[in-house]
Amino acid sequence: FGFHNAFFALVAAGVNGWLAWFCTRFYHTCSYVGSKGLIKYELIQSRSAMPKENLLLFADAHSLYTKTTRNYTNGVYTGTSYTYTWKKNSGNQHVITGSYHSEKSAPKDGDNWHFANVAESVWSSHLLSTIDEELDRNGYVEFPIAGALQAVRIGQGFMEFVTKKDGLQRVMIADMRDISLGSGTFQFKHQDSRWWSGKGKYSFEYANIPNARVFLICLSELARISWD
């Protein structure tokens, strides 16, 4: 009796698995990135199904946040996950997310990551067209951050850190002792900072800064700070 129950349970599990595979096996996408936005169509279950459309116009968004995480279990690489989140002027979000298995190189052709990566590149070019205006108007380019460090500003040869506690602090690049980007964290230290004091030390996560690729470009062009 126990044997028959186990047998029928296995059969039922197999049937359920087959039905799940049958209902989702047909899946095709078509994605496109243009100068004014990006769009992706998904066709699910059959050729006669109505395509699902995901459209983002760059004019409808103001910020992009990117996060990439390499996952390890007991020191063994298990995969990389990524999330690209555009914040829209309406308060909604446009998200591209996924995962792949390639520790030191880009994922294979056809992976959704390539769509997200190209979209970020074109989005950054879209933003750079307005950078000169902001630089001429303010003398710096500002990147808001949520938290104790409220904003980071980059100007010609200097950076400004806006904090809740100490307000505005300007630091000349020539006066910085240590500048690093490791494990997804930016760190900037003034040459007069001390280990027992938090003043003169600034750090924030790559994933928490909007339009991070533009931030890196501004660091390189205005502050002469870059990483390979």
C-alpha positions as CSV (number, residue, x, y, z in Angstrom):
1,F,0.0,0.0,0.0
2,G,2.8,2.4,0.9
3,F,4.6,1.5,-2.3
4,H,1.5,2.4,-4.4
5,N,1.1,5.7,-2.6
6,A,4.7,6.6,-3.3
7,F,4.4,5.5,-6.9
8,F,1.3,7.6,-7.6
9,A,2.9,10.6,-5.8
10,L,5.9,10.3,-8.2
11,V,3.5,10.1,-11.2
12,A,1.6,13.1,-10.0
13,A,4.8,15.1,-9.5
14,G,5.9,14.1,-13.0
15,V,2.7,15.2,-14.6
16,N,2.7,18.5,-12.8
17,G,6.3,19.1,-13.9
18,W,5.4,18.3,-17.5
19,L,2.4,20.6,-17.4
20,A,4.6,23.4,-16.1
21,W,7.2,22.8,-18.8
22,F,4.5,22.6,-21.5
23,C,2.9,25.9,-20.5
24,T,6.1,27.8,-20.4
25,R,8.3,26.2,-23.0
26,F,7.4,28.6,-25.7
27,Y,9.1,31.9,-24.7
28,H,10.7,34.4,-27.2
29,T,11.8,38.0,-26.7
30,C,12.7,40.9,-29.0
31,S,14.4,43.9,-27.4
32,Y,15.6,47.2,-28.8
33,V,17.5,50.2,-27.4
34,G,17.3,53.6,-29.2
35,S,18.4,57.1,-28.5
36,K,15.1,58.0,-26.9
37,G,14.4,54.8,-24.9
38,L,14.2,51.0,-24.8
39,I,11.5,48.4,-25.4
40,K,11.1,44.7,-25.0
41,Y,8.5,42.3,-26.3
42,E,7.8,38.9,-24.8
43,L,5.9,36.2,-26.5
44,I,4.8,33.5,-24.1
45,Q,3.1,30.0,-24.6
46,S,2.3,30.3,-28.4
47,R,2.8,32.3,-31.5
48,S,-0.8,33.5,-31.5
49,A,-0.5,35.0,-28.0
50,M,-0.6,38.8,-27.5
51,P,3.0,40.0,-27.1
52,K,3.7,41.6,-23.7
53,E,5.3,45.1,-24.1
54,N,7.7,46.8,-21.7
55,L,8.6,50.3,-22.8
56,L,10.7,53.0,-21.2
57,L,11.1,56.5,-22.7
58,F,14.2,58.2,-21.3
59,A,12.3,61.5,-21.0
60,D,10.0,59.8,-18.5
61,A,12.9,58.8,-16.1
62,H,15.4,60.7,-14.0
63,S,17.7,58.1,-12.4
64,L,19.2,54.6,-13.0
65,Y,20.4,52.4,-10.1
66,T,22.5,49.3,-11.0
67,K,23.4,46.4,-8.7
68,T,25.5,43.3,-9.6
69,T,26.2,40.6,-7.0
70,R,28.5,37.6,-7.4
71,N,27.2,34.9,-5.1
72,Y,29.3,32.3,-3.3
73,T,28.5,29.3,-1.1
74,N,31.4,28.1,1.0
75,G,33.8,29.9,-1.2
76,V,32.4,28.4,-4.4
77,Y,31.0,30.7,-7.1
78,T,27.3,29.9,-7.6
79,G,26.2,32.7,-10.0
80,T,25.8,36.4,-10.6
81,S,22.6,38.4,-10.2
82,Y,21.9,41.8,-11.5
83,T,19.2,44.5,-11.3
84,Y,18.8,47.7,-13.3
85,T,16.2,50.1,-11.9
86,W,15.1,53.3,-13.6
87,K,13.2,55.7,-11.4
88,K,10.5,57.3,-13.4
89,N,9.1,60.9,-13.0
90,S,5.7,59.4,-12.1
91,G,7.1,57.6,-9.1
92,N,7.0,54.1,-10.8
93,Q,10.0,52.0,-11.8
94,H,11.2,50.2,-14.8
95,V,13.3,47.1,-13.9
96,I,15.5,44.7,-15.8
97,T,16.7,41.9,-13.7
98,G,18.2,38.4,-14.1
99,S,21.1,36.1,-13.3
100,Y,23.9,34.3,-15.2
101,H,26.7,31.9,-14.4
102,S,30.0,33.5,-15.5
103,E,32.4,34.6,-12.7
104,K,35.0,36.6,-14.6
105,S,33.5,37.4,-18.0
106,A,30.3,38.7,-19.5
107,P,27.4,36.2,-19.9
108,K,26.8,34.3,-23.1
109,D,25.2,36.0,-26.1
110,G,21.4,36.3,-25.8
111,D,21.4,36.8,-22.0
112,N,19.1,39.6,-20.9
113,W,22.2,41.3,-19.3
114,H,23.4,42.5,-22.7
115,F,20.1,44.3,-23.2
116,A,20.4,46.0,-19.8
117,N,24.1,46.9,-20.3
118,V,23.5,48.5,-23.7
119,A,20.4,50.3,-22.2
120,E,22.6,51.7,-19.4
121,S,25.2,52.9,-22.0
122,V,22.7,54.7,-24.1
123,W,20.9,56.2,-21.1
124,S,24.3,57.5,-19.9
125,S,24.9,59.2,-23.2
126,H,21.4,60.7,-22.9
127,L,22.3,62.2,-19.5
128,L,25.7,63.5,-20.6
129,S,24.1,65.8,-23.1
130,T,22.8,67.9,-20.1
131,I,26.0,67.7,-18.0
132,D,27.7,70.7,-19.5
133,E,24.6,72.9,-18.8
134,E,24.6,71.8,-15.1
135,L,28.4,72.3,-14.9
136,D,28.2,75.8,-16.3
137,R,25.2,76.7,-14.1
138,N,26.5,75.3,-10.8
139,G,30.2,74.7,-11.2
140,Y,29.7,71.0,-10.3
141,V,27.6,67.9,-11.2
142,E,25.5,66.6,-8.3
143,F,24.5,63.0,-7.5
144,P,22.0,62.6,-4.7
145,I,22.3,59.7,-2.2
146,A,19.7,58.6,0.3
147,G,21.3,58.2,3.8
148,A,23.7,60.1,6.1
149,L,25.6,61.2,3.0
150,Q,22.9,63.1,1.1
151,A,24.8,64.0,-2.1
152,V,28.1,63.9,-3.8
153,R,29.2,66.8,-6.1
154,I,32.0,66.6,-8.6
155,G,33.7,69.8,-10.0
156,Q,36.9,70.7,-11.8
157,G,39.6,69.3,-9.4
158,F,37.4,69.0,-6.3
159,M,34.5,67.1,-4.7
160,E,31.8,68.2,-2.3
161,F,30.2,65.9,0.2
162,V,26.8,67.0,1.6
163,T,26.0,65.3,4.9
164,K,23.2,65.5,7.4
165,K,25.5,66.0,10.3
166,D,28.3,68.3,9.0
167,G,26.6,70.0,6.1
168,L,28.7,70.8,3.0
169,Q,32.4,69.8,2.9
170,R,34.6,70.6,0.0
171,V,37.7,68.5,-0.6
172,M,40.3,69.2,-3.3
173,I,41.4,66.1,-5.1
174,A,45.1,67.0,-4.5
175,D,44.4,66.9,-0.7
176,M,42.9,63.3,-0.7
177,R,45.1,60.6,0.7
178,D,43.1,57.5,-0.4
179,I,40.6,56.9,-3.1
180,S,39.3,53.4,-3.7
181,L,36.5,51.3,-5.2
182,G,36.3,47.8,-3.9
183,S,33.6,45.2,-3.3
184,G,31.0,47.7,-4.6
185,T,32.0,50.5,-2.2
186,F,33.5,53.9,-3.0
187,Q,35.8,55.3,-0.3
188,F,37.4,58.8,-0.2
189,K,39.7,59.9,2.6
190,H,41.2,63.3,3.2
191,Q,44.9,63.4,4.0
192,D,44.2,65.0,7.5
193,S,41.6,62.4,8.5
194,R,42.3,60.3,11.6
195,W,41.2,56.7,12.3
196,W,39.4,57.8,15.5
197,S,37.4,60.5,13.7
198,G,34.8,60.0,11.0
199,K,35.4,63.5,9.6
200,G,37.3,63.5,6.3
201,K,36.2,60.0,5.5
202,Y,33.4,59.4,3.0
203,S,32.0,56.1,1.7
204,F,28.9,54.9,-0.1
205,E,27.7,51.9,-2.1
206,Y,28.0,51.8,-5.9
207,A,24.4,50.5,-5.9
208,N,23.1,53.5,-4.0
209,I,24.4,56.2,-6.4
210,P,22.2,57.2,-9.3
211,N,23.5,57.0,-12.8
212,A,26.8,55.4,-11.6
213,R,28.3,55.2,-15.1
214,V,27.9,58.9,-15.5
215,F,29.4,59.4,-12.0
216,L,32.5,57.4,-13.1
217,I,32.8,59.5,-16.3
218,C,32.6,62.7,-14.2
219,L,35.2,61.4,-11.8
220,S,37.5,60.7,-14.7
221,E,37.0,63.9,-16.7
222,L,36.7,66.4,-13.9
223,A,38.6,64.9,-11.0
224,R,41.1,62.7,-13.0
225,I,40.1,59.7,-10.9
226,S,39.5,56.4,-12.7
227,W,39.7,52.6,-12.3
228,D,40.4,49.9,-14.9
